[in-house]
Amino acid sequence: MGNRKRKLSSDESNSHGNGVAETLSRVQGDTPSTEDSNSSAMKKRKRVDGEKVKYPDLTYAEGKLQSSIRIADLQGLLLYCFADGIAPQWISMKHSGHVRKVVVLMVPGLEMGMFDGTIPVEPAKENSEETKPNQPPPTESPEDERAADFERWKQGLPQEDRSHRFNPRPLIRDNLAQPLQPLADIFPHIWPVKAPGDNKYNKVHSPLQAILLSSAPKSKNDESRGKGARPPKVEKGFVPKRTPITAFVTSREDLQDSDYILHPAFFTSEEEKSSQAEARRRSGNAAEHGWVDTQVSTLESAEVPDAEIEKGSMTAGRDVFALDCEMCITEGGQSELTRISMVRWDGDVVLDELVKPDRPVINYLTRFSGITPEMLEPVTTTLADIQQRLLAILTPRAILVGHSLNSDLTALKLVHPFIVDTSIIYPHPRGPPLKCSLKWLTQKYMGKQIQNGMAGHDSIEDARAVLELVKLKCEKGERWGTSDSSNESIFRRLSRSVRPAYVPRPGEERTGAVVDWGNPERGFGSQATVSIGCQDDDAVVNGVSAVINGDESNVSIPGGGVDFAWARLRELEYLRGWCNRMPDPNNANESTTLIPPPEETTPTAATGSASTDVPQPDVLAETVSRTVSNISRIYDSLPPCTLFMVYSGTGDPREVSRLQAIHKQHREEFKSGKPWDSLTYKWTDTEEQLLKKACERAREGCGFMCVK
């Protein structure tokens, strides 16, 4: 297969469909004139299905991109062709309205290094050249680049031009390893494509979501608004689902991840309870340090018999209290309680007290707390007094509601097992450890302004704001206030666009499909017209052909096929160890995560490399060859005027997973109060920088595109 050059019929158009046939002819040794080449291409493109068409044409104008294109840019090209997207600046699409189909194929495991020779994909040959011609220079890390630029700046030299890192590179068949050569018969370039992520917090975001979820286009009202949170954009077809508050009670794992002290009720065995008690003593969170635990013997003691729950009740028979505290800074830099406010589910104030700190106050934080020296002067209520009142209020059936409530409970030196935290149930769009402020959430979801006074926050106002956000969540359902509801499925957005007159079924809504391993209809494919689950890559290839061209044996596929299909090949990803398991198509609850979650990765020494087995060169070459063959088969099955995009998703994510596993283990041991010298895993700036570099590498993917 590696030496095969495909010959396309006239109704398939030229091999690349993007006006670069003459470029490929030159690099492969042929030298037709530009005029003859263009004339030949136009003759092939004049007719599709016997009709004259304005053939879509992708053109990359040689230039100097200042950054890699993103996966979101691929989505932008799709939306420009099929929906209400704007014209991309990084590539030119002529006759975009005449694109009949779009297929986006994700192939994790492909890397840019396979194409420049830095990652061998086949066994080394004796007497072979060490490097192939026209290979780009090795890339530097951003830190190395900044250091080099600084040195040149000190010497008064101009900055080095590194635009070659971001520009697409020609695919020259003779310069590629044999398993990769057929890609040069389909695509003119390989593009550096950057995966979404957050360099500040060392995160790599989902490459699936970057394609399959989109933010709705801005309206005129959005553009006329000033600063601040904008009202949530509700996905078309979103159905509110009334949900009891018990569905939002924070799990043990999430409490631990958010730095809450775990209540003894979470531990069933005496051994676990004893171990946890010892950890709390070491970290200064035990009874001898002034901490108290609510009187909850077991988690089951909070359950309310069904006969006592009113039908449709959002509280599910539980007592719900919203809590907010104000603090000051005392001697030694300690944060201590100065005011506590507690509001019942019905909005009545249960508790609102000023509290005298144990130590002398050095900063009242009046700007934030509203507390002044004059207010605290006559106060005699102590923290111990407040704790006793709370122990009487917080029965096993009580649920505490708050925003970043762990800081309030730390000030109260109180531990309770049933927590609803609005910073968790309304997650930040970029994920943890980022958190949305209460003021922002209230403005966005309630349309209200809080914390506007010059004299600091009002803890009763904040507690009621939290309560309203929780009630809204109960009314709308679990998806409300998450990225699932603030973003729109790409299939929903495409459905607002209608098919043009020159394609089958003109005037109907655009349709889409997901073809993936496992059960895609449970995830991103739930909004697609068609979802096809597969057991291997061969089934994915056949599925793409079926959904794009139509399949009379599958009544769910529209006649003539869907307009857009997203699919994923996973055999190469699995072979290279980029995922920890393949999804089980028979298990409806099976997850299909791209990057192995830290808890399923065995940590190793932080200064080493990822402890994953490297496949033998002949095995890797065989799998790469089979994967490239599957890409070619998909291309061959596509009808004319189809935009075909292939992207890897990410670079190698294994080192990120390994270091994140070490960091998690370190945090668990450190929070338990274990002495530093006794920690199994230590996390210092060295490990932090290693993780930062690993995330940067993991975000470096690649992609290909053409119009057939």
N, C-alpha and C positions, 0 to 999 in steps of 0.2 A: 504493500500500500504506500510505503514511504516514497517510492520513486514515481508513483502514478501522477500524471498531470491530467486533470479532468478537462474534457472538451465539451463546452456547453453548446446546446442548439441555439438557433437564432431566437426562439421565443423565450430563452432563459436570459437573454442579454449577455453582456460581457461578464467575465469571471468575477469582477469586483463590484460592478454596478456603481462606482463612485468617481468616474472620470479619471482613474489613475492607471488604466490599462497600458498607456504608453510608458508610464514610469516603470512598471514591472517589466515591460519588454526591454527597456534599456538595461535594468539591473540584471536581467537574465541573459543578456548577450545580443538581443535583437535591436535593430536600430531603424524602425520605421519612422517616417516623418510624422510630426504632430498632426498635420492636416490629414494624412492617410489614416492614422490611428483614430482620430476623432470621427472621420467619415465612416470608418468601419463600425465603430461603436454605435453611431447614430442609426446606421442601417439595421443593426441588430435590435435597436430599441424602438424602432418606429411602431412596431405592432406587438400587442399582447392579446392573446386569444383572438387574433385576427382583426383587432381594432387598433387604430392609431392612438398613441398615448403620449403625454408629456412625461417622460420617464424621470423619476426622482434621481437626484444626483448629489452625492456627498463630496465636498471638496475641502481639503485642508490646505489653507494658505500658509506656506512656509513662513514662520515667524518665530518670535521668541515669547513663549508663554512664561508668565512669571510664577506659575504654580501648576501642580498637576491638576488635571480635571478630576472631579469627584464623581462618586456613584450618583449623587443627586443631579449632576450634569447630564448623565445618561437618561435619567428620568425626565429631565427638562427637554431633551431632544425628542423623547417619546411624546410628551405632552404637546410639544410644538407641532408634531405631525398629526396628532389624533384628537387634541382637545383645545384648551384655551391657553396653552403655554406660549411664552414669548420666544423669539428667535434666539438661538444660542450664539454666543460671541466667539466660542472656541472652534467652531466648525461651520461651514456653510452648507445649507441644504436647499438645493434648487428643486422646484416643483414638489415641495413637501406635502401639499394637499393631495398628491397622487400616489402617496405611499398606501398600499392596499392592506398590508399586514405588518405587524411588528412582532418579532420574537426576541426575547431577552433570555440568555442562557447563562446561568451561574455555574462556574467550574472551579470550586475550591481545590487548591493543590497546584494550580499553575502559578508560576512566579516569573518575574522579569529575568531573574538570574538564569533560568533555563534557556533563554533566548540569546543571552550575551556570553554564555559559556562559564559563568561563575558557579552554576549548579549543574553538575554532570547529570545527564539523563540517560546515558548509555555507557556500557563498559569502555574503559580507555583502550585505544588501539595502539599496538606497538609502532614506534617510529612515526606516530601522529604528531602534527604540529601542536604545540602547547596552547597557542591561541589562534583564533580564527580572525580573518581580516575584518576591518571595519567594526570591531567591538568597541563600545563606549568605555571610557575610563571608569574605574571603580568609583562608586558613589561614596561620599563622606556623610557622616552623621551631621545633623544640624549643629550640634555643639562644636564639632571639628570645623565646620564651615564658618561659624561665628568667630572662632578663635583665629582662623586663617584670615578672615576679613579684617579683624582688629589689628593683626600684625601688618597687613598691607596698608591699613589706614595710618598706623603710626609711622610708616615709612613714606607716606605721601603717595602711595601707588593707587591706581584705580582698582575698584572692586573686580574680582574675578567673575567672568561670565559663566554662570552655571545653568543657563537656560536649557542646555542639552538634557538635563535631568527631567524636564517637564514636557519636552516636545515628543511627539510620536516618532518611533524609529522604524525605518523601512524593514519589511520582512523579506530578506534575501534568501532564497531557497538553499543555495550552495553554502551559506554561512550557518545554517541551522543543523542541529543534530537530526539524524534521519527520522526518528519518531515524530518530530515537530514539522518536518518539511511540508506536508500537505496543507498546513495552515497558510503557507505563502501562496498557495493556489487559490485561496479564498479571500484573504485579507491583505491589504497593501501595507498596513502598519500595525505595530503593537504600541498601545498607549499606556503610559503610567497612569493608573487610576487610584486615587486615594480613598481609603475607606473612612467612614465617619468615626469620630472619636473626640476625646478631650485630653489634650496634652498636659493640662494643669493637674488633672486628677488621674492621669494614666489610665484611661479607659478606651476601649475599642467598642464602638456601637454596632448595632446589627446591620450587616450589608443587605439583608432581606428587606428590612423596614425602609432602608434608604431608597429602594425601588418601589416597593408595594404600598407604602403609605406616603401621602402627600399633604401638604398644608393647602387649604383652600385658597384660591386667588384673592388678593386684596380687593375690597370694594371701595367705592368712593367715600363711604362713611369712615372706613378705616384710615384712609389717607388724610381725611380732614380732622381726625382726632389728634389730641395732643399726646403728651407722654403718659405713661402709666399702663396698667394692665388693661387689655382689651377684652370685651366679653367673649366667652367661649364660643367657638364655631362648632355647632352640633352637626355631626355627620348625617347626611340624608338617610332616612330610614331608621335613625336611632329611636329605640323604644324604651322609655323609662321602665324600670322594674323595681317595684317597692320591695325593700330589703330590710330585715330587722338589724338593729345595731350590733347584735351578737356576731354578725358576719364580718364585722370590721374590728373585732377585738384582736389586738396584736399578738401574733404567735410568739412562742418562746424564742425561736431563732431570730425573729425580727427585733424583739426586745433586746436581745444580746447584741445584735449588730448595731443598735441605736444607743448603746451604752447605758441601758437600764440595769439596775440591780435586780436579779431574779428572786422572786418570792419562794420560800420553802415549799409552797404547794406544788411547784413544778417538778419537784423531786420525789420519787416514790420510794426508793430504797433508803435504808438507814445509812448505807455507805455513801450514797450520793449526797444526802443531807449533811452528813458529817464533813465531806469534802468541801461542799459549798460553804458551810459555816466557817471552816478553816480559811478558805480563800477570802471570805469577807473580813475575817479578823486581820489577815495580813494587809488587806487594802484599806482598812480603817472604816468599814461599813457595817460593823457589828453592833450589838446592843451596848457593849462597853464604850462605844464611841458616840452613843446617843441616838442610834438608829432604832426604829420600831417597825414591826411587821403587822399588817392588819390580820385580824383573827379569821383566817381562811385556812382550814385544815387540809382540804383537798380541792382540786379544780371541780370535781363532781358536785361539791356542796353548793355550788352556785346555780346548778340546774333548777329550772322552774317546771313543775308538773304542767303538762299540756292543758289540764282542766283549769289552771289558774291564769292562762294566757288568753287575753282577748283576741279574737280573730282579727288578723291584719295589723296587730299592734307592732309598732316599730321598736318599742323598748323590750318586747318579748318577756314582759313581767319583771324586768330588771330595774333597779334604781340607778338613774343616770345623773352624774354630777359633773359640771364643767368647772375646771380649776385653773386659776391663774395667780401667779405670785409676783411680787416685786422684791428686788434684792438691793443691798448696798455692799460696799467693800469695807471690811474691818481690818484691824491690825494684823499684819502678817499676810495681807493680800487675799484674805478669805472672803468668799461671797456668802452673805448671811441674809436670812429672811427679814423683811421689814413690813410686808403686807400680804395677806392671803384673802382671796375672794373665791367663793364657791357658789355656783348657781345650779338650781335644780332643772330637770328637763322642761318643766313648765315655765321657766324663766324667773322663778322666785329666788331671791337671794337667801341662801342657807347660812352663809358665813362671810363676814367682811370685817377683818380685824387688822389693826396695826400691831406689830410685834417688836419687842425690844431685843436687839442683838446682844449676844453674850459678851462680845468684845467691843472695845471703843470703835466708833465709826470714823473712818478716814476719808470716805467718799460716799455721799448719799445718792449719787447718780440721779440727781433730781431731774435732769434733762430727760431721762428715760422712765424713772420710777415715779416721779411726782412727789417723792418724799422729801421733806425738809427737816432740819434739826428741831424746829418749833413743833412740828407734828409729833415727833417721837419723844419729846421731852417728858410729857406726863404719862407716857405709856408704861405699864407694868406687866403686861402679858408677855410671857416667854414662849420660846419654841416648845418646851415641854407641855405647856398648857394647851397649845394648839394641837399637838400630837394626840393628847388624850381626847380632845373633842372630835378629832378626825377618826380615831379608833372607834368611837361610839357611832359615828355616822356611816362609816364604810363597812357594812356587813358583807358577807360572802356574795350577796346578790348585787352589790354595788359595782358600777362601771365608772371609772374616772376618764374624763374627756379633757384634752388639752392640746396645745400646740408646742411641740418639742418638750413634752411634759417631763422628760427625764431631768431637765435642769430644775424644774419646780420641785420634783420629788427629792432631788438631791438637797435643795435648800431646806425642805421639810424633814429630811432624814427619815423618809417614809418609804415603805415598799408595799406595793399592791399588785396582784397578778392580772387584773382585768383593766386593760388600758386601750383607749382609742385615741390615736395621735393623728391630728390633721396633717402634720408634716409627712406622715407615712401614707395615709389614705388619699392625699392629694400630692402625689410625688412630683418632684422637679422634672421638667421635660428632659433634662440631660442625665437624670438618674442620680443615685446617691454617690458621694456624700453630700451633694448639693441639696438644699431645702428651700422651698418657697417661704417667703415671710407671710405672717398672718395678715398684715396690711394688704399685701398684693393679692392673696387668695380672696380676701373679703371684697376687694374692689373688683376682681375678675368675675367671681361666681355669684356675688350677692349685689353687685352694683352699689356698694356702700363705701364710705370713707371713714376710717377709724384712725386713732393715734395722730390726730391733727392738732391737738392742743399744744400750747407752748409750755405747759407745766408738766409734761410727761404723760405716760400711758395711764389709762384708767383700767385697772384690773377687772372691774366688773364689766366694762364695755368689751374688753378682750375675751372674757369668759363667755359672754353672750354671743360674740361673733363666732367663737369656736363651736358653740352649741348650734348655731344656725347652719354652719357649714356641715356639721354632722347630720343634722336633720335633712338638709338638701341631698346629701349623699344617700341617705336611707330612702328618700323619695325617688331618686334617679337610678340608683343601682350601682354596682361595683365598678362598671366601666366609666362612670361619670368622674370627670376630673383627672383622668389619666390620658396618656398619649393616644390610647385607642379612640378616645372620643374627641380630643382636640385636633387630631389629624384625620384625614379622610382616606379611605381605601382608594387605591388607584383605579380599581374597577368601578367604584361609585363615580369617580370623577369622569372616567371615560364614558360612562353611561349617559352623561349629560350632553355628549356630542353625538350627532347622528351620522350615519353612513352617507357618503356622497352619491350622486346620481349614477356614476360610472362603475359602481361595484354592485355585486348581488345584494338584494334586499335593501335598496336605497331608502333613506328616511328612517330606518330603524335605529335603535340605540346601539352604540358600540358595545361589543361583547368581549369577554376576556376569560382566560383559563389559567390554572396552575397545574403543572405536572411535576410531581416530586415524590421522593421516597416517603413511605409511611402513609399517613392520612392527612393530606394537606387541607381537606375541607374543615378540619378542626381549627386551623390557624388563619394565616393570611388568605387562604383559599376560600374561606367561608363567604366572602363577598363576590367571588368570581362566578361567572355563568356556569363554568364547568370546572370540576376538580378531579384529577385522576391520581390515585395512589399507585406507586410502583414498588417492586421488590429489587430491581437492579437498574443499571444504566441502560441496558438494552430496551427495557420496558419504557423508560423515559423517552428514548428516541422514537419508539413507535407511538407513544402517547402524544408527542409534539406533532407528529405527522397527522395523527387522527384529528386533533383539535383544530389545527390550522386548515386542513383541507376538507374536513367533514368526514363523518363515519356513519353510514346508514345503520350500522348495528348498534350504535349508541345514540339513543333518542335524546339524551341531554345535550348533545352537541348540535348547534344550529346548522341548518343546511348551508353548505359552502364554507363551514368552519368559522371560528371566532376571529376577531380582528387583532387581538393581542394575546400572547401567551408568554408566561414566565415559567422556566423549568430549571432543574438543577441536576447535574451529574455529580455523583459522590464517590465513585470507586477510587479515584485518585486521592481524594481527601482522606478517605479511610486508610488507604495504604500508607500514606505519609504520616499518619498519626495525628492529623489535624482535628479529628473528632474521636471521642472515646468509645463510641458505639454507634452502630447503624440502627436506625429506627425499625421497630418491629411492625410490619404492616398489619399484623393481626391484633395488635394491642392499641386500642383507641386512646389510651392515656399515655402513649409513648411520646417522649419529647424528642425534638430534633435540633438540639443546640449545635451551633457551628464550633464554638470554642469550648473545650472541656471545662465544666465548672470546677472551681478550685477544690471543693470537697471531694471530687472524684479523681484528683491528681495527687500522686505521692510526692511530697516535697523532698528536695535534695539540697545539698549545700548551696547557699545562695550565690557563691562566687563561681560556681560551675556552669555548665550549659544544660539545656533541657535533657532530661533523662528519658529520651524516647529512642526506640530502635530505628535505625536508618535502614530502609529497604535495600536489598542487594541491587547493584546497578542493572543486572539483567531483568530483575523483577520490575524495577521502576521503569525501565525502557519499555517493557511489554505493556505495563498499565498506561503509560503516557501514550503509546502508540494506539492502544485500544480507545482511550479517551479522545484522542485527536480523530480517530476513525469515526467515533460517534458524533463528533462535531460536524465532520464532513457529511455524514449520513443525514443529519438534521438539515444542513444547508441544501443538500440535493433534493430533499423532500419539499422545500419551500417553493411557493408559486412566485412568478415574476413580480417585481415591484414590492418585495418584502424587505424591510429594514431588519437586519440581523445583527444583534449586539451580543458579545460574549464578554463576561467579566469574571475575575477570580473571587471577588468579594473582599478578601484580605490577603495579606502576606502570611508568613508562618506565625501562628498564634501560640505555639507550644511554650515558648519561654515566658510569655505573659502569664499563662495559666500556672506555670511552675512557681513563678515569683509571687503571684497573688495567693497561692496556696500557703507559701511560707509566711507571707504577711498576715494572713488570717490566723494561722497557728500562733504566730508571735503575739498578736493582739489578745487572743484568748488566754494565753499564759500570762501576759503582762497585766491584764485586767484582773486576773485572779490574785494579784499581789505577790507572785513568785519573784524572788530576788533576781536581779539582772544576770548575775553570774550563773544562776541555775536554769536560765531559759534554754530550752532546746533549740529554738530559732531566735536569733537576734536580728532586729531590723534597724539599720543605721542609714546614714546618707548614702553610703556605698550601694546598698541594696535598692534604695530609692532611685538612684541614678541608673542602675541596671534596668529597673522596671520601666523608667522613662524611655530609655533607648529601645527596649524590647517592644514597647507600645508603638513607638515611631516606626520600627521595622514592620510590625504586624499590620500597620495601616497602609503599607506600600503594596498595593495590588497592581493588576494589569488588566487590559481589555482590548477588544478588537471590534471593528464595526465595518459594515458594508451594506450596500443595497443590491440584492440579487436581481 
